Amino acid sequence: MNRSRSRLRKPFLVILTLLAIGLFSLAPSLAQETTEILVWGMGYDDDYDEILVNRFNDAHDDINIVYENVLTGELSENSQKVRVAMENEAGPDVLGGVDTGANLQALVATGQVRDLTEFYRSSGLIERIPDNLLAQVSIKGRIYAIPQNMESVGIFYNKDAFAELGLEPPTTFEEYQAVLEAVKDAGLYGYTMGLAGGWPSALMASMFMYSSAGSEYIDVLSGTQPWPDCEACLAGLQAFQDMVNMGYANPDPLGIDYNQSLDLFYQGLSIMVLNGPWFINDAISSDPDFEIGFFYLPPVNPATDIKTLGGIGSSLIVAEYAPVDAAFKVVEWMMTEELAVQALRDIAVLPAFSIEVPEDIPPLYYQIASETAANVDKIGFWPVTYLPPKVFGDMNQIVQGMIGGMLSPEDLLNEMQATHSDYLAEN
């Protein structure tokens, strides 16, 4: 029996050894391959981008995001860097934080931005993104980007000061003017304005033109209607200029910049500031000794079809040369409702698609998220969505001229027509 068992054992050991050698030789092919996806930006700030990259990599073995923080310059510098890199197939596979409008068109012109139309359909994303947002990421009927977040601009106000003055959030422009007058009588500034350096001159002026002209202002921005022909735009500009002429804003708005104007608000010297959801985190970190509320600017023209200024904050593109399956997997993960809700909780970023807004977030977050979602079809897009960057830059300077008293509202419209027409003729 022992000899018999010994004879059987030797062939069996040989078979096991051969199997082990075979499996060892096959191990590299059986191991799961990892695809690297180069990302230059996830579409948020640097710190949160890195949090998301780590979160994705921890949850996926087959894909590894390689994050490079190379976009550290100004908007035009960053845009040029991305265009050159993509033209040479040396840029990111996936890039978030892309501006729509002229910047997206310039990237698509490189021929290296992937057409996402079929991806929208196969993934069901086409059903989730509102049509008016899809229009901003579409070129000649094809979709090239995915809106990452929505931004809507409104009035943040000092609730404690309102209570002390017996004021309520206004619902009409006449009520808004009455609030401004009451604040002025109390020795405070009603409207915070800091325009040194240009920004946000064009945005503030656009807020009032939307509030008066509605979608007619979009026709003006897109070049299909002459600026001077928009009488409702003129009425909006006059209302904006009145903020300064009537003494409702802080003195010398051209002498202080955006951050200095916010200091007036935090110090309680000015009790209202026109701003977007990105302001929430700034306000929390500044820790003012009063509660902050929010309302939309009442329309200058009650019949306007646009409720407020805003639109797509940033969008996401995929490079034509990217490993497509892995890139799409990253994109699908970034567009999940779970991630959208988390971003809302963490950094007050509003998604560009409907979500179930959690009720346990801070009341200010909840109000802005809910009202933006309810009014997504009534939000007028940023002027830079339609205007070339050069024309938008000129607009900031021209608005400064009006606020400084060097130009009338009529002059502003004429100046904008001249700079806009010159650019279109040259390009």
DRENKE-244967 format. One record per residue: x, y, z of N, C-alpha, C in turn; residue in one letter. Coordinates in steps of 0.1 Angstrom, whole numbers, padded with zeros to 4 digits, always signed. Each point is the difference from the previous one (the first is absolute). Layout:
DRENKE-244967
XYZXYZXYZa;...
END
This chain:
DRENKE-244967
+0008-0012+0000-0008+0012+0000+0009+0012+0000m;+0010+0001+0008+0009+0012+0001+0007+0002-0014n;+0005-0011-0006+0007+0002-0013-0010+0004-0011r;-0012-0005+0001-0010+0004-0010-0004+0015+0001s;-0001+0004+0013-0004+0014+0002+0012+0009-0004r;+0012-0004+0001+0012+0007-0004+0000+0002-0015s;-0003-0011-0007+0000+0001-0015-0010+0009-0005r;-0012+0001+0007-0011+0009-0004+0004+0015+0003l;+0007+0001+0011+0003+0014+0004+0009+0007-0010r;+0010-0006-0006+0009+0007-0008-0006+0006-0013k;-0008-0008-0007-0007+0007-0012-0009+0011+0005p;-0006-0001+0011-0009+0010+0005+0007+0013+0003f;+0012-0001+0006+0008+0011+0003+0005+0007-0012l;+0004-0009-0010+0004+0006-0013-0011+0008-0006v;-0012-0005+0000-0012+0007-0006-0002+0014+0008i;+0001+0000+0013-0002+0012+0008+0011+0010-0004l;+0012-0005-0001+0011+0009-0003-0002+0007-0014t;-0004-0008-0010-0002+0005-0013-0012+0010+0000l;-0010-0003+0008-0011+0010+0001+0004+0013+0006l;+0008-0001+0011+0005+0012+0006+0008+0008-0009a;+0009-0007-0008+0009+0008-0009-0009+0007-0011i;-0010-0008-0004-0009+0006-0011-0008+0012+0005g;-0005-0001+0013-0008+0011+0005+0009+0012+0003l;+0013-0003+0004+0009+0011+0003+0003+0008-0013f;+0001-0008-0011+0003+0006-0013-0011+0008-0005s;-0013-0004+0004-0012+0007-0004-0003+0012+0009l;+0006+0001+0011-0004+0010+0010-0001+0014-0005a;+0010+0005-0008-0001+0013-0005-0012+0003-0009p;-0004-0010-0008-0011+0001-0008-0013+0000+0007s;+0000-0008+0012-0013-0001+0007-0002+0012+0010l;+0012+0007+0003-0002+0012+0009-0007+0011-0007a;-0008+0007+0008-0008+0011-0006+0008+0012-0004q;-0001+0004-0013+0008+0012-0004-0007+0012+0004e;+0009+0010+0003-0005+0013+0005+0002+0011-0011t;-0010+0007-0004+0001+0010-0010+0001+0014+0007t;+0010+0008-0004+0002+0013+0006-0007+0010-0008e;-0007+0009+0007-0007+0011-0006+0006+0013+0005i;+0005+0008-0009+0007+0013+0004-0011+0011+0001l;+0000+0006+0012-0010+0011+0002+0008+0012+0005v;-0004+0012-0006+0006+0012+0004-0009+0008+0009w;-0012-0004+0002-0009+0007+0009-0014-0008+0000g;-0005-0001+0012-0013-0007+0001-0012+0010-0001m;+0003+0013+0000-0011+0010-0001-0003+0007+0013g;+0008-0003+0010-0003+0007+0013+0013+0007+0004y;+0001+0004+0013+0013+0006+0004+0011-0011+0002d;+0012+0004+0001+0011-0010+0000-0001-0010+0011d;-0004+0005+0012-0001-0009+0012-0011-0010-0003d;-0011+0004-0004-0011-0009-0002+0002-0010-0012y;+0007+0005-0010+0004-0008-0012+0008-0012+0005d;+0010+0003+0009+0008-0011+0005-0008-0010+0009e;-0009+0005+0007-0009-0009+0008-0007-0009-0009i;-0006+0005-0011-0007-0008-0009+0009-0010-0007l;+0011+0004-0004+0010-0010-0006+0003-0011+0009v;+0003+0003+0012+0003-0011+0010-0012-0009+0002n;-0012+0006+0001-0012-0008+0002-0002-0009-0011r;+0002+0005-0013-0002-0009-0011+0010-0011+0000f;+0013+0003+0001+0010-0010+0000-0001-0011+0011n;-0005+0004+0011-0002-0009+0011-0011-0010-0003d;-0010+0004-0009-0011-0008-0003+0001-0008-0013a;+0011+0002-0007+0002-0007-0013+0014-0006-0001h;+0000-0013-0004+0013-0006-0002+0004+0000-0015d;-0009+0001-0009+0003-0001-0014+0004+0013-0007d;-0003+0011+0007+0003+0014-0005+0007+0008+0011i;+0010+0007-0004+0007+0009+0009+0001+0014-0006n;-0006+0010+0007+0000+0013-0004+0014+0006+0004i;+0007+0005-0010+0013+0008+0003-0004+0015-0001v;+0001+0006+0011-0004+0014+0001+0012+0009+0000y;+0000+0010-0010+0011+0010-0001-0006+0014+0001e;+0004+0007+0010-0005+0014+0002+0009+0010-0008n;-0003+0001-0013+0009+0008-0008-0007+0013-0005v;-0013+0001+0003-0008+0012-0005+0000+0010+0012l;+0011+0007+0001+0002+0009+0011+0000+0015-0004t;-0002+0002-0013+0001+0014-0005-0014+0007-0001g;-0001+0011-0007-0012+0006-0003-0009-0008-0010e;-0012+0004-0001-0010-0008-0008+0006-0001-0015l;+0004+0011-0006+0005+0000-0013+0012-0009-0002s;+0009+0001+0010+0012-0008+0000-0003-0015+0001e;-0008-0003+0009-0004-0014+0002-0007-0006-0013n;-0009+0008-0006-0006-0004-0012+0009-0003-0011s;+0010+0009-0001+0010-0002-0011+0009-0012+0003q;+0003-0003+0012+0008-0011+0004-0007-0013-0003k;-0013-0001+0003-0008-0011-0004-0001-0002-0015v;-0003+0010-0007-0001-0001-0015+0013-0005-0006r;+0011+0005+0004+0013-0004-0006+0002-0015+0003v;-0002-0003+0013+0003-0014+0004-0009-0010-0007a;-0013+0003-0001-0009-0009-0007+0003-0001-0015m;+0004+0011-0006+0003-0001-0014+0012-0010-0003e;+0009-0001+0010+0011-0009-0001-0002-0013+0007n;-0013-0003+0004-0004-0012+0007+0009-0003+0012e;+0003+0011+0007+0008-0001+0012-0007+0006+0012a;-0013+0003-0002-0008+0006+0011-0007-0010+0008g;-0009+0004+0008-0008-0009+0009-0009-0009-0008p;-0003-0012+0006-0010-0009-0006-0014+0005+0004d;-0001+0005+0012-0013+0006+0005+0003+0013+0006v;-0008+0010-0003+0002+0013+0006-0013+0006+0005l;+0000+0004+0013-0012+0007+0005+0003+0015+0001g;-0010+0007+0003+0002+0015+0002+0000+0008-0012g;-0004-0006-0012+0000+0007-0013-0011+0010-0001v;+0003+0012-0004-0010+0010-0003-0007-0004-0013d;-0013+0003+0000-0008-0002-0012+0002+0012-0009t;-0006+0000-0012+0001+0012-0008+0013+0000-0009g;+0006+0011-0001+0012+0002-0008+0011-0009+0003a;+0002-0003+0013+0011-0009+0004-0002-0014-0004n;-0012-0005+0002-0003-0013-0005+0001-0001-0015l;-0005+0010-0007+0001-0001-0015+0014+0000-0004q;+0009+0007+0007+0014+0000-0004+0007-0014+0002a;-0004-0006+0011+0005-0014+0003-0005-0010-0010l;-0013+0001-0004-0006-0009-0010+0007+0002-0013v;+0004+0012-0003+0006+0003-0013+0014-0007-0001a;+0006-0004+0011+0012-0008-0001-0002-0014-0006t;-0012-0004-0001-0003-0014-0005+0003-0011+0010g;+0003+0004+0012+0004-0010+0010-0010-0001+0012q;-0012+0006-0001-0010-0001+0010-0010-0011-0005v;-0002-0010+0008-0009-0011-0004-0015+0005-0001r;-0006-0004-0010-0015+0002-0002-0007-0010+0010d;-0007+0006+0009-0007-0008+0011-0015-0002-0003l;-0004+0002-0012-0014-0001-0002-0005-0014+0002t;+0007-0010-0005-0005-0014+0002+0002-0004+0014e;+0010+0005+0007+0002-0003+0014-0012+0005+0008f;-0005+0012-0003-0011+0006+0007-0012-0010-0002y;-0002-0005-0012-0012-0009-0002+0002-0013+0007r;+0011-0007-0001+0002-0013+0005+0000+0000+0015s;+0005+0011+0006+0001+0001+0015-0012+0005+0006s;-0010+0005-0008-0012+0006+0006+0002+0015+0005g;+0012+0005-0003+0003+0014+0005-0009+0010-0008l;-0004-0004-0012-0008+0009-0008-0013+0003+0007i;-0005-0009+0008-0012+0002+0007+0001+0009+0013e;+0013+0001+0004+0002+0007+0013+0004+0014-0001r;+0006+0004-0011+0005+0014-0001-0011+0008-0007i;-0004+0011+0006-0011+0009-0007+0004+0005-0013p;-0010+0001-0009+0003+0004-0014+0008+0013-0001d;-0004+0010+0008+0007+0013-0001+0015-0001+0004n;+0003-0010+0008+0015-0002+0003+0006-0008-0011l;-0007-0009-0006+0006-0008-0011+0004+0009-0012l;-0009+0010-0001+0003+0010-0011+0014+0007+0001a;+0004+0001+0013+0012+0007+0002+0013-0008-0002q;-0002-0013+0000+0011-0009-0002-0001-0007-0014v;-0008+0005-0009-0002-0006-0013+0005+0009-0011s;+0006-0006-0010+0005+0008-0011-0005-0007-0013i;-0007+0007-0008-0006-0005-0013-0007-0014+0003k;-0008+0000+0010-0008-0012+0003+0006-0011+0007g;+0013+0001+0003+0007-0011+0007+0005+0005+0014r;+0000-0009+0009+0003+0003+0014+0014-0003+0003i;+0008+0010+0006+0014-0002+0002+0004+0001+0014y;-0009+0004+0009+0004+0001+0014-0012-0003+0009a;+0003-0002+0013-0010-0004+0010+0000+0011+0010i;-0012+0007+0002+0000+0010+0011+0002-0006+0013p;+0009+0006+0008+0003-0006+0013-0008+0006+0011q;-0002+0013-0001-0008+0007+0011-0007+0012-0005n;-0010+0004+0008-0008+0012-0004+0002+0011+0010m;+0000+0012-0004+0002+0011+0008-0011+0010-0002e;-0007+0006+0010-0010+0010-0002+0004+0011+0010s;-0001+0012-0005+0004+0012+0008-0012+0007+0006v;+0002+0004+0012-0011+0007+0007+0006+0009+0011g;-0009+0004+0009+0004+0010+0010+0001-0008+0014i;+0012+0001+0005+0003-0005+0014-0002+0012+0009f;-0007-0002+0011-0003+0012+0008+0002-0003+0015y;+0002+0010+0008+0002-0001+0014-0013+0000+0007n;-0004-0012+0004-0014-0002+0005-0002+0007+0013k;+0011+0001+0008-0001+0008+0013-0003+0014-0002d;+0007+0006-0010-0002+0014-0003-0014+0003-0006a;-0005-0009-0008-0013+0001-0006-0010+0000+0012f;+0002-0009+0009-0010-0001+0012+0000+0013+0008a;+0012+0005+0002+0002+0012+0008-0007+0012-0007e;+0000+0000-0013-0006+0011-0008-0014-0002-0003l;-0005-0012+0004-0014-0004-0003-0003-0002-0015g;+0010-0006-0007+0000-0002-0014-0003-0015-0003l;-0006-0003-0012-0003-0013-0005+0007-0001-0013e;+0004-0012-0005+0005-0002-0013-0010+0005-0010p;+0004+0009-0010-0009+0005-0009-0004-0010-0011p;-0012+0002-0006-0004-0009-0010-0002+0008-0013t;+0000+0013+0000-0001+0008-0012+0012+0010+0000t;+0003+0006-0012+0011+0009+0000-0003+0013+0007f;-0013+0004+0000-0003+0012+0008+0002-0003+0015e;-0003-0012+0005+0002-0003+0014+0015+0000+0003e;+0008-0005-0010+0014-0001+0001+0006+0014+0002y;-0005+0010-0009+0005+0014+0001-0004+0006+0014q;-0012-0004+0005-0004+0005+0013+0009-0005+0011a;+0004-0013-0001+0010-0006+0010+0013+0008-0001v;+0005+0003-0012+0012+0007-0002+0000+0014+0007l;-0012+0006-0002-0002+0014+0006+0000-0001+0015e;-0006-0010+0005-0001-0002+0015+0014-0002+0006a;+0008-0008-0007+0014-0003+0004+0008+0012+0000v;-0001+0008-0011+0007+0013-0001-0004+0009+0011k;-0012+0001+0004-0005+0009+0010+0006-0005+0014d;+0003-0013+0001+0006-0005+0012+0015+0002+0001a;+0006+0006-0010+0014+0003-0001+0008-0012-0004g;-0006-0009-0007+0008-0012-0005-0001+0000-0015l;+0009-0009-0006+0000-0002-0014-0009-0012-0003y;-0009+0002-0010-0009-0011-0004+0006-0010-0009g;+0008+0005-0010+0005-0008-0011+0015+0000+0000y;+0007-0011+0002+0014-0001+0001+0006-0001-0014t;+0009+0008-0003+0006+0001-0014+0015+0003+0000m;+0008-0010-0005+0014+0002-0001+0005-0003-0014g;+0003+0010-0008+0003-0003-0014+0014+0003-0004l;+0009+0003+0009+0014+0002-0004+0005-0013-0006a;+0008+0002-0011+0005-0012-0007-0010-0005-0011g;-0012+0006-0001-0009-0005-0010-0011-0009+0005g;+0004-0012+0004-0010-0010+0005-0006+0005+0013w;-0012-0001+0002-0011-0006-0008-0009+0010-0007p;+0006+0010-0006-0008+0011-0006-0010-0005-0010s;+0005-0008-0010-0009-0005-0011-0011-0009+0006a;+0003-0008+0010-0010-0009+0006-0011+0008+0007l;+0004+0010+0007-0010+0008+0007-0009+0007-0010m;+0006+0006-0010-0008+0007-0010-0009-0010-0007a;+0005-0012-0003-0008-0010-0007-0012-0005+0009s;+0002+0000+0013-0011-0004+0009-0012+0009-0002m;+0003+0013-0001-0011+0010-0001-0006+0000-0014f;+0008-0003-0010-0005-0001-0014-0009-0012-0002m;+0004-0011+0006-0008-0012+0000-0013+0003+0007y;+0001+0007+0011-0012+0003+0009-0010+0009-0007s;+0005+0007-0011-0009+0009-0007-0004-0006-0014s;+0010-0005-0007-0002-0004-0014-0003-0015-0001a;+0004-0008+0010-0003-0015-0001+0009-0006-0011g;-0006-0009-0008+0007-0007-0010+0004+0009-0012s;-0006+0012-0001+0004+0009-0010+0015+0003+0001e;+0005+0001+0013+0014+0002+0003+0009-0011-0006y;-0005-0012+0000+0007-0011-0006+0002+0002-0015i;-0010+0006-0007+0001+0003-0014+0011+0011-0002d;+0001+0009+0009+0010+0010+0000+0014-0006+0001v;+0002-0008+0011+0012-0006+0003+0005-0009-0012l;-0009-0007-0006+0004-0009-0011+0002+0007-0013s;-0003+0013-0001+0003+0008-0012-0011+0000-0010g;-0012-0005+0004-0011+0000-0010-0008+0012+0001t;+0002+0008+0010-0007+0013+0002+0010+0011+0004q;-0001+0011-0006+0010+0011+0003-0003+0005+0015p;+0011+0003+0007-0001+0004+0013-0009+0013+0002w;+0002+0010-0008-0008+0012+0002-0015-0002-0003p;-0004-0011-0007-0014-0002-0003-0008-0006+0012d;+0008-0004+0010-0007-0006+0012-0004+0010+0010c;-0012+0005-0001-0005+0010+0009-0001-0005+0014e;-0004-0012+0002-0001-0006+0013+0013-0001+0007a;+0011-0003-0008+0013+0000+0005+0004+0014+0006c;-0004+0010-0007+0003+0014+0004-0007+0002+0014l;-0012-0004+0001-0007+0002+0013+0007-0008+0011a;+0005-0012-0003+0007-0007+0010+0013+0007+0004g;+0007+0005-0009+0013+0007+0002-0003+0013+0009l;-0011+0006-0003-0003+0012+0008-0003-0003+0014q;-0007-0011+0002-0003-0005+0014+0013-0003+0007a;+0010-0006-0007+0013-0004+0006+0007+0013+0003f;+0001+0010-0009+0007+0012+0003-0006+0008+0012q;-0013-0002+0001-0007+0007+0011+0005-0005+0014d;+0005-0012+0001+0005-0005+0012+0011+0009+0006m;+0008+0005-0010+0010+0009+0004-0005+0015+0002v;-0007+0004-0011-0005+0014+0000-0009+0004+0012n;-0008-0010+0004-0009+0003+0011+0006-0002+0014m;+0013-0004+0000+0007-0002+0013-0003-0013+0007g;-0005-0010-0008-0004-0013+0006+0012-0009+0002y;+0010+0002-0008+0012-0009+0001+0011+0007+0008a;+0010-0007+0003+0011+0005+0008+0008+0011-0009n;+0005+0010+0006+0007+0010-0007+0012-0005-0008p;+0004+0006-0011+0011-0003-0008+0001-0015-0003d;-0010-0006-0007+0001-0014-0004+0011-0004-0009p;+0006+0010-0007+0011-0002-0009+0013+0000+0008l;+0000+0004+0012+0012+0001+0008+0003-0012+0009g;-0010-0009+0001+0002-0013+0007-0003-0012-0009i;+0006-0011+0004-0002-0012-0008-0010-0009+0006d;-0003-0011-0006-0010-0010+0004+0002-0004+0015y;+0012-0004+0004+0002-0004+0013-0002+0011+0010n;+0004+0012-0003-0002+0011+0009-0014+0003+0002q;-0008-0001-0011-0014+0002+0001-0007-0010+0009s;+0005-0012+0000-0006-0010+0009+0003+0003+0015l;+0012+0006+0002+0003+0004+0014-0010+0010+0005d;-0005+0009-0008-0011+0009+0004-0012-0008+0005l;-0003-0011-0007-0012-0008+0003+0002-0007+0014f;+0012-0006+0001+0003-0008+0012+0001+0010+0012y;+0004+0012-0002+0001+0010+0011-0014+0006+0004q;-0010-0003-0008-0013+0005+0003-0003+0014-0005g;+0010+0005-0008-0002+0014-0006-0009+0000-0012l;+0000-0011-0007-0008-0002-0012-0009-0012+0003s;-0013+0000-0003-0008-0011+0005-0005-0009-0012i;+0004+0003-0012-0003-0009-0011+0011-0001-0010m;+0002-0012-0006+0010-0002-0010-0005-0010-0010v;+0002+0004-0013-0004-0008-0011+0011-0010-0002l;-0004-0013+0000+0011-0011-0001-0007-0013-0003n;+0009-0010-0002-0004-0014-0004+0002-0010+0011g;-0003-0012-0002+0002-0010+0011+0014-0002+0005p;+0010+0003-0008+0014-0001+0004+0002+0009+0012w;-0008+0010+0002+0002+0010+0011-0003-0007+0013f;-0008-0011+0001-0004-0006+0012+0012-0004+0008i;+0010-0007-0006+0011-0005+0007+0009+0011+0005n;+0001+0011-0008+0007+0012+0004-0006+0006+0013d;-0013+0001+0000-0008+0005+0011+0002-0008+0012a;+0000-0013-0001+0001-0009+0012+0014+0002+0006i;+0011+0000-0009+0013+0001+0005+0003+0014+0006s;-0008+0010-0004+0002+0014+0005-0007+0001+0014s;-0010-0009+0002-0007-0001+0013-0005+0014+0005d;-0009+0006-0008-0006+0013+0004-0009-0002+0013p;-0002+0011+0007-0008-0002+0013-0015+0003-0003d;-0004-0004-0012-0015+0002-0003-0004-0012-0010f;-0012-0003+0000-0006-0010-0009-0002+0005-0014e;+0004-0008-0010-0001+0004-0014-0013-0006-0006i;-0007+0008-0008-0012-0005-0007+0003+0002-0015g;-0010-0004-0008+0001+0000-0015-0013+0003-0006f;+0000+0008-0011-0012+0002-0009+0005+0003-0013f;-0008-0003-0011+0004+0004-0013-0003+0015-0002y;+0008+0007-0008-0002+0014-0003-0014+0001-0007l;-0009+0008+0006-0013+0002-0007+0002+0006-0013p;-0008-0004-0010+0002+0004-0014-0003+0015-0002p;+0009+0006-0007-0003+0014-0004-0012+0001-0009v;-0002-0010-0008-0012-0001-0009-0008-0013+0005n;-0011+0002+0006-0008-0012+0005-0003-0010-0011p;+0000+0004-0013-0003-0009-0010+0012-0008-0006a;+0012+0002+0006+0011-0007-0005-0001-0015+0001t;+0005-0008-0010+0000-0014+0001+0012-0006+0006d;+0010+0008+0004+0012-0005+0007-0001+0005+0015i;+0002-0009+0009-0001+0003+0014+0013+0005+0006k;+0011-0005-0005+0013+0004+0006+0011-0003-0009t;+0012+0005+0003+0012-0003-0008+0006-0013+0006l;+0007-0007-0008+0006-0012+0004+0004-0009-0011g;-0002-0013+0002+0002-0010-0011+0010-0010+0004g;+0007-0006-0010+0009-0011+0003+0013+0006+0006i;+0004-0005+0011+0012+0005+0007+0012-0006-0007g;+0000-0013-0003+0011-0006-0007-0005-0013-0007s;+0007-0005-0009-0004-0012-0007+0012-0009-0002s;-0002-0012-0004+0010-0011-0001+0001-0005-0014l;+0012-0002-0005+0003-0005-0013+0008-0013+0000i;+0000-0008-0010+0008-0012-0002+0008+0002-0013v;+0013-0003+0001+0009+0001-0012-0003-0011-0010a;+0002+0003-0012-0002-0010-0011+0010-0011+0002e;+0012+0003+0005+0011-0010+0001-0001-0008+0013y;-0009+0003+0009-0001-0007+0013-0004-0014-0002a;+0004-0009+0009-0005-0014+0001-0015+0001+0003p;-0008-0002-0010-0014+0004+0000-0008-0007+0011v;+0001-0013+0002-0008-0007+0010+0003+0005+0014d;+0013+0001+0003+0004+0004+0013-0004+0015+0002a;+0002+0008-0010-0004+0015+0001-0015+0001+0003a;-0008-0008-0007-0015+0001+0003-0003-0005+0014f;+0007-0010+0005-0002-0005+0013+0002+0011+0010k;+0011+0008-0002+0003+0011+0009-0012+0010-0001v;-0004+0003-0012-0011+0010-0002-0013-0004+0007v;-0003-0013-0002-0013-0005+0006+0001+0001+0015e;+0011-0003+0006+0002+0002+0014-0002+0014+0005w;+0006+0009-0008-0001+0015+0004-0014+0005-0002m;-0008-0006-0008-0014+0005-0002-0010-0008+0009m;+0004-0008+0009-0010-0007+0009-0007+0010+0009t;-0012-0003+0004-0007+0008+0009+0007+0000+0014e;+0005-0012+0003+0007-0001+0013+0012+0010+0001e;+0008+0002-0010+0010+0009+0000-0005+0015+0000l;-0011+0002-0008-0006+0013+0000-0005+0005+0013a;-0006-0009+0008-0005+0003+0013+0011+0003+0009v;+0011-0008-0001+0012+0002+0009+0006+0013-0003q;+0001+0004-0013+0006+0013-0003-0008+0011+0005a;-0013-0001+0000-0009+0010+0006+0002+0001+0015l;+0002-0011+0006+0002+0000+0015+0014+0006+0003r;+0010-0004-0008+0014+0004+0004+0003+0014-0004d;-0004+0004-0012+0005+0013-0005-0011+0009-0006i;-0012-0004+0002-0012+0008-0005+0000+0002-0015a;+0004-0011-0007-0001+0000-0015-0013-0006-0004v;-0007+0007-0009-0013-0005-0004+0002-0007-0013l;-0006-0013-0001+0002-0007-0013-0008+0005-0011p;+0003-0004-0012-0007+0005-0012-0011-0009-0004a;-0004-0009+0009-0012-0009-0002-0007-0001+0013f;-0012-0005-0001-0009-0001+0012+0005-0010+0010s;+0000+0004+0012+0003-0010+0011-0011+0002+0011i;+0000-0009+0009-0008+0001+0012+0008+0008+0010e;-0004+0013+0001+0008+0009+0009-0002-0005+0015v;+0011-0004+0006-0001-0005+0014-0005+0011+0010p;-0009-0003+0008-0006+0010+0009+0009+0003+0012e;+0010-0008+0002+0009+0002+0012+0012+0009-0002d;+0001+0006-0012+0011+0009-0003-0004+0014+0006i;+0010+0009+0001-0003+0013+0006-0012+0007-0008p;-0008+0007+0007-0012+0006-0007+0003+0009-0012p;+0011+0007+0000+0004+0008-0011+0003-0008-0012l;+0008-0011+0002+0003-0010-0011-0013-0005-0006y;-0009-0004+0009-0013-0006-0004-0008+0009-0008y;-0001+0013+0004-0009+0010-0007+0006+0002-0014q;+0013+0003-0001+0006+0003-0013-0001-0012-0009i;+0003-0012+0005+0000-0012-0009-0014-0003-0005a;-0010+0002+0009-0014-0003-0003-0005+0010-0010s;+0003+0013+0002-0006+0010-0009+0007+0000-0013e;+0013-0003-0001+0007-0001-0013-0006-0012-0008t;-0002-0011+0007-0006-0012-0007-0014+0004-0006a;-0007+0007+0008-0014+0004-0004+0000+0010-0011a;+0011+0007-0002+0000+0011-0010+0010-0002-0011n;+0004-0012-0002+0011-0003-0009-0002+0005-0014v;-0013+0000-0004-0003+0005-0014-0002+0015+0000d;+0002+0007+0011-0002+0015+0000+0013+0007+0004k;+0011-0007-0002+0013+0006+0004+0007+0004-0013i;+0004+0013-0001+0007+0005-0011+0015-0003+0001g;+0006-0004-0010+0014-0005+0000+0010+0012+0001f;+0012-0004+0005+0011+0010+0001+0002+0007-0013w;+0003+0013+0000+0004+0007-0012+0011-0007-0008p;+0010-0005+0008+0012-0006-0007-0004-0013-0007v;-0012-0006+0003-0004-0011-0008-0002+0003-0014t;-0004+0013-0003-0003+0004-0013+0011+0009-0006y;+0005+0009+0009+0010+0009-0005+0014-0006-0001l;+0008+0003-0010+0014-0004+0000+0007+0006+0012p;+0010-0006+0005+0007+0005+0012+0005+0015-0002p;+0004+0003-0012+0005+0014-0003-0011+0010+0002k;-0012-0003-0005-0011+0009+0001-0005+0001+0014v;+0000-0012+0007-0004+0000+0014+0009+0009+0009f;+0013-0001-0003+0010+0008+0007-0003+0015-0003g;-0003+0004-0012-0003+0013-0004-0013+0005+0008d;-0009-0009+0001-0013+0003+0007+0003+0004+0014m;+0009-0007+0007+0003+0004+0014+0005+0014+0001n;+0008+0004-0010+0006+0014+0000-0011+0010-0003q;-0009-0004-0010-0010+0010-0004-0010+0002+0011i;-0004-0011+0008-0009+0002+0011+0007+0009+0011v;+0012-0002+0002+0007+0009+0010-0001+0014-0005q;+0001+0003-0013-0002+0013-0005-0013+0006+0004g;-0011-0008-0001-0013+0004+0003-0001+0003+0015m;+0004-0009+0008-0001+0002+0015+0008+0012+0004i;+0012+0002-0007+0008+0012+0004-0005+0013-0005g;-0012+0000-0008-0006+0012-0005+0006+0005-0013g;+0008-0008-0006+0006+0005-0013-0008-0004-0012m;-0009-0010+0002-0009-0005-0010-0014+0000+0005l;-0010+0003-0009-0014-0002+0004-0004-0015-0004s;-0011-0004+0005-0004-0014-0005-0001-0001-0015p;-0005+0011-0006-0001+0000-0015+0014-0002-0006e;+0010+0008+0006+0014-0001-0005+0005-0015+0002d;-0003-0006+0011+0004-0014+0002-0004-0009-0011l;-0013+0001-0004-0005-0009-0010+0006+0003-0014l;+0003+0013-0002+0007+0003-0013+0014-0005+0000n;+0007+0002+0011+0014-0005+0002+0001-0016-0002e;-0010-0006+0006-0001-0015-0001-0002-0004-0014m;-0009+0007-0007-0002-0004-0014+0012+0002-0008q;+0008+0011+0002+0012+0002-0007+0011-0011+0002a;+0002-0003+0013+0010-0010+0003-0004-0014-0005t;-0013-0003+0002-0005-0013-0005+0001-0001-0015h;-0004+0010-0007+0000+0000-0015+0014-0001-0005s;+0009+0007+0006+0014+0000-0004+0006-0014+0001d;-0003-0007+0011+0005-0013+0003-0005-0010-0011y;-0013+0001-0002-0006-0010-0010+0005+0003-0014l;+0003+0012-0003+0005+0003-0013+0014-0005-0002a;+0008+0000+0011+0014-0004-0001+0001-0016+0001e;-0010-0006+0005+0001-0014+0002-0011-0008-0008n;
END
